[in-house]
C-alpha cells in the first residue's frame, strides 16, 4: 500500500498564492493611501493657486473692476459643470458674487482649507478655503473633491485589476512549473519505490541537464553498483553451495556402506547432520532464487485461503496431535482470496508451523489466523512457546540466526524465518515478530489485492 505523501511543491505553491494575495491587498491599500494623499495635495495646490491669483487681482484692481474680472472667469453654468466654486462678498450682509449660491459656515479668520459638504442644490464634497481681504471683503475658493475622488477610484481600480492579472499570471506560471517539477519528482519516487522492493532492473529516466537529472544519474549509478555487487555475491554463494553439495553427497554415500555395528550410532548421527547441512544448502539456493526473481509475478494466481488453510491443517494435524499441541486455523471472511504463488504460500505456512511445533511444549496451543484488518490481509501464527529472546526480534528474519535459544531441540540453521521473509518480500508483503506474554507471534501483512 503506497503511503500518501505531502508534496512540498504544492505547499510552496499554496504559500506563494497566499503571499501573492496578501501582497495584492497590501499594494492596493498602499496605492490607495498614496493616491488619496496626492489627490489632497493636488486639490490644495489648485485652491491655493486660485486663492493667490484672486487676491493678487483684488489688490491691483478697484472693486468694480475686480467684480468684472471675476464674472469673466466664471462664464459657465455652475450646476452642470461644478468643478470650481468662487464666492465673494464685500461684507457679511452683502450679496454673493460668483457661482457660490450660499455662504458656507467656514471660519475665515484662520484661512485654513477644509472639506465642506454643500447642500443638494450644488451637492458633493468640496475642498474649500476662505479668507478676509484687506478691505474687509470675504473670498472663498473651492474645488470639487468628488470629481477628483472619482478619477482616483478609477485609477485605483485599473491598478488593482492590473495587479490582480499580474498575480494570477505569476500563480499560473508557478503552478505550471510546480506541476512539471512535481511530476518529475513523483516519477523518480515511483521508480525508487520499485527499486526499494528489490527490483534492481529499474532505472530512472533522465531528461535535461538540471539538478533532477543529476540526482537521477547518481541514483542509477548507485543501483548499477548495487546490482553488480549483489549479482557477484549471489553468484559466489550459489557456486559455493554447489561446490559443497558434491563432497557432502560423496561423504553420505561412503557412510551408507556396510560398516561394523559399533560405528552405527555415530554414522547415523553424522548422516543426519550431513542431510541437515545439505538441506541448509538447498534452502540457501532457494532463497537466492527467490531474491533473484523478486519482481517476477508470472506464477501468481488468486488463491482461496480457506482451501489452503484446510490443506495445511490436514498435513499438520497428526504432528500436532502426536506432540499434544492444539492446532487451530481461522479464516475470516471465509471467501478471503489473495494473489500469490500457491507453492510459496504453502512453504511460508509450513516453515512457520514447523518452527511453532518444534518450540511449543506439550499441552500448548498454536493458532493460525488469516483475516482482513482495516482493509489489509493479515496472517498470524501464534504459539505458546518460550517466545523470542530479548533483543533478538530485530534479527529473527536474518539468515542463519537461530529463532530462539533452545538447546533441547534438534539442530536448526536459522533459515526458517529467513525463508518466510524471502517469500513475503517476493510477494510485496511485510513480516514482523512479537512476544505475546504467553508465547510468540509472527505476522505477515499484505494489501487486499495481494
N, C-alpha and C positions, 0 to 999 in steps of 0.2 A: 504494500500500500504506500503510495507516494505521499510524503509529508508535504503539507501545504506550506508554501513559503511566502514570506512578505517581501515584495520587490522594493529594493532601495531606490530604484529609479522612479517607481510610482509615488513613493513617499517624497522624493525630491521634486517630482512634478507637482504634487499637492502643495508642498511648501512654496514652490515658485509661484503657483497660482494664487495662494493666499497672500504672498508678499506683493505680487503684482496688483491684486485687488486693493490691498491696504495702501500701497503706493499711489494707486489711481485716486483713491479718496483723498489722501493727504495732498497730492499735487493739485487736485481740483480746489480743495479748501485754500491752499496757499495762493493759487492763481486768483481765486475769488477775492481773498483779502487784499492782495496786491492791486488788483484791478479796481476794487472799491476805493482803496486809499488813493490810487492815482486819479480816479474819476472825481473824487472830492477835491484833490489838489487842482485838477483842471478847472473845475467849477469855480474854485476860489480865485484862480488866476484870471478867469474871464470876468467874474464880478468885480475884482479889484481893478482890472483894466477899464471896465465900463465906468466904474466909480471915478477913477482918476481922470479919465477923459472928460466926463461931465463936470467935475469940479474945476478942471482947467478951463473948460468952455465957459462956466459960470463966472469965473474970476476975470475973464478977458472981455466979456460982453455985458451989456446992460440987460436988465431982466427981460425987457420986451424982445431983445434980440436972442436971448437965451431960450425963451419960450418958443420962438420961431424955429430956432435950430433944433430944439427938442422935438417939435412936431415933424420936422423934416426926417429925423432919424426913425420916427415911429410910423412910417407910411405903410402899415399893414394892419390886418384885422387881428386883434389880439385873441379872439375866440377861436379862430381857425388855425392860427399859427402861433401857439403860445410857447415861444422859445425864450423870450426875454421880456421882462417887465421893468418899466421905469415909472416912478411916481415922484411928482414934485409939487410942493405947495409952499406959498410964501409964509404961511403961519398955520398954527393948529386948526384954525377955523376957516381957512381959505379953501377954495376949490382945488381939486387934484388935477394936475396936468399929467399927461402921459397915458399909458394904457393900463395903469393900476386902478381898478374900479373902486376898491375900498381900502382905506388905510389900515394896514395890519397892526396888531398890538406888538410892535417892535420897539425895543429900548434903543433910542437913537443916541443916548448920552455916551455909550461905550463904543459905538461904531463897530460892534462885533458881528461877524457873519453867522448866520444860523439857518437851520432848515425850518421852514414855515409851511404849514398846510393851509391852503386858501379855500374859501367857500366853493360850492359846486359851480357857481357861475364861471369861475376860471378853473378851479379844481387842481388837484395834484399837489406834489411837494415841490417847494422852491427853495433854492439856496439864495438867501436874501441878506443884504447888508444896507444899513441906513446911517445917515449922518446929518448933522446940523451944520449948514454952511455959515460963512462969516456974517452974512446979513440976517441971520436968524431963520432963513428958509430951510426947509427939510427936503432931503433927497433920499430915495430908496431905489436900489438896483437889485434885480433878481434874475436868476437863470433857472430854467426848468430842470429839476433833478430827475424827474420821472423819465424824460426823454433820454438823459444820459444813462440812467439805470437800465432802460430797455435795451439800449445799444450794448451796455455792459453784459447784460444777461445773455444776449445773442452771442456775444464774443465768447463768454464762458461756456455756453452750450456747444459752440463749434470746437473750442479747445477740449472739452470733455469728450465729445464724440471722437475727435482725432486721437486723444489718449486711449480711449476705450478700444478703438480699432487697432492701435499700436500694441496695446496689451494683449488683445485677442490674437494678433499675429505672432507675438512673442510666445504665448502659451501654445498656440498651434504648432509653431516651429519646434518648441521644446518637447511637445507631445510626440511629434513625428520622430525627432532624434531619439527620444526615450524609447519609443517602440522599436526603433531599429537596434539600438544597443541592447535593450532588454531581450529582444528576440534572439540576438546572437548569444547573449549570456545564458539564456534558457536552453538553447541548443547545446552549448558547451556543458551545462549542468546535466542535461539528459544523457549525453554520451558519457560523462563522468560517472553517473549513476550506473550505467550499463557496465562500465569498466570496474566499478567497485563491487559488483556482484560476481566478478570473476571472468567476464567476457573480455579477455585481453586482445581480441581481434578488432575491437572498436577503435576508431581513430577520429579525432575532431577535425571537421572540415575547416580549412583555412581560407580566409578572404581578406584581401587588402594587406596593408603593411603597418597596421596600428598596434596598440598595446594588446588588444584582444587576440590578434593574430600571433603576437609574440608568445602570449600565455598558452595559446593552443599548440604552438610549436613545441614549447617546453614540456607540456603535458604529454604530447605524442612521443617526444624523445624519452621521457621518463617511462612511459608504458612500453616502448620498444626495449629499453634496457631491462625492465622488469620481466617482460615476456621472454627475453633471451636468457635471463638468469634462471627463471622458473623452468624453462624448457631444458636447460642444461642440468638442473638439479633432478628433474623428473626422469630425464634420460639416464642419469647416473644411478638414481635409485632403482629404476627398473632393471638396469644392467646388473647392478649388484644383486638384486633379488633373484634374477635369472641365474646368475653365476652361483649363488648359494644353493639353489634348489637342486642342482645336479649332484654335488657331493653329498647333500643330505639324502637324496634318493638312493645313492650308492651305499651310504652307511646303513640305511634302513634295510636294504636288500641283503647286505652281509650279515646283519644281526638276525635276519629271518632264517638263516641256515641252521641246520641241526648242530646244537652245542650241548655240552654236558648240563644235566639238570641243575647243578649247583649255581649255574650262571642265569637260570631262567628269570628269577625276580629282578635282578639288575638289568637284564636285557629288556624285559618288558617295560621297566621304568624309563630306560633310555629310549626305547621305541616311542613311548608315549610323549616324551619330551621332544623327540625328533618330529613326530606328527604335529605337535603343537607349534613347533618352530616353522614347519612347512606351511601350516595354516596361517601363521602370522605373516609369512612372506606373501601368501596368496591375498591376504587382506590388504597388505600394503600396496600390492599391484592393483587391486580392485579400487582402492581409494584413489590412487593416482589416476586410474582410468576415469573415475567419476570427476575428478578435478579437471582432467583434460577435455571432457565433453560437457562442461558445466552449462554452457549455453545451448546444448542440443536438447530440444524438446520433441524430437521426432517420435519417441516411444511413449509419449504421454497419451493418456486416454481418460475418459470420465469413469470413475470407479465409485460404486456404491459402497459406502463404509460399513453399512450393516452386514452385507455379504462378506466383506473382507474380514471383519471382526469375528464373524461366525467361523470362518476358516481357521483363524488363529486360535480361537477357543477350542476347536476340535483338536488341533495339533498339541495344545499345551495342557489340556485338562488332565490327562493321565499323569504328566510330570508333576503338576501341582498337587494332585491327589496323593501321589506317592510321597511327596515332601510334606504332606499335611498342611498345605497352604490353600487358603480360599482365594480363588481366581474369579474376578468379575469383569465383564465387558459391558459398557454402557454407551449407547449411541443416541444422540438427541440433536435434531429430529431423526426419525428412522430413515427418512428419504434423503439424508445428507449425502451429497455427491461432491467429490473433488477431482481435479485434473492432476494426474500423477503417473509415474511409471509403476505399474502394479507390482512387478518383481522387486523394485527398490523399496516400495512401501512395505511389502511383506518382510524384507530384510531389516528395515528400520524397526518394525514391531518385534521381530524375532530377537534382535540384539537387545532391545530394552527389556523384553521378557526374560531372556537368558540372564542378564545382569540381576534383575529383580529376584528371580527364582534362586540364583546362586547365593544371594546375600540376605534373603528373608528367612528367619528361623521358623522352625516347625510351630504351627499354630498361628502363624502370621497371615497377612492378607495382602493381595495385590489387586489394584483396581485400574483398569484401562478405560479411559473415558474420552470420547470424541464428541464435540458439541460446537455450537456457534455461540461465541461470546462477543457481543457488540458488533455483529456482522462479520467476525473473523473466525475461521475454522481453528479450533484448538484441540490438540491431542495431549493427554497427560497420562503418565504411568506412575502410580503412587504405590509405594510398598511400606512395610513396617519393619524394615531392616535397620542397620546401625546408622544410616544417614551418611552424609559426606563429612569428612574430617574438616575441622576449622581451617579456613584459608585455602581449601582445595577446590572449591566450587568454580573458581575462575580458570582452573586448569583441567577441569573434568573432561572437556571435549578435545583436549590436545592428544596427539598420538603418543603412545607408549606411556601415558600417565595412568597408573592403576586407579580404578574408580574409588575404591575405599581400602584402607589399610586393614586387611583381614587375612592373616596367615592361615586360618583354619580352612580356607577354601583352596581349590585347585589353582595351579599357575595360570595367570592371565597376563597378556602382553599389554593390556590397556588400550586396545583398539576398538572395543565395543562402542563406546560413546563417540570416539573419533569417526567411526563409520556412520553413526547416526547423524553427526554434524555434516559429514560429506554429502550424505543423501539429502538432508534438509537443505543445505546450501544449493545443491543441484536443482532443487525444486523452487528455490527462492524463498525458503522458509527460515524461521529463526528458532533456535533452541536455547533452553536455559535450565539450570538445575537449582533446586531449593531443598532445604531441610524443613520438614513439617512439624517437628517436635516429637513425632512418633515414628519417623522414618524419612524417606526421601521421595522427591517428586521430580521427574523430568518432563518438561513442557515443550511441545513443538507447536508453533503458531504459523498460520498462513492466512492469506486473503481467501474469501469465499470462493473465488474463481481458481484457487489453487496456485 
